[in-house]
């Protein structure tokens, strides 16, 4: 059995992994909001993104926990997602930064269409 401080460190690292995957999903959604691929290409990009997320989570859980996968791991990943969506998505400073980034992406997409 691991000491309690090590177990708590594992929980916090797993929550941080959940926050990171929430951020990656937000970036993915933001990029595809402006590009709007249709049909098969959208399906292909979605599947590719989720396979990438699965591999990322698998890699970090193997590195952090040595492959010990239990119910608390799913709960900690879910808690990380919840923290990301409740705290970071509602923060006014972060929302203004996201709007600026979205505006830059939209301008970039429009320049690509004109050329």
Secondary structure as UniProt FT lines:
FT   HELIX           4..35
FT   HELIX           39..65
FT   TURN            66..67
FT   HELIX           71..83
FT   HELIX           84..88
FT   TURN            89..90
FT   HELIX           92..114
//
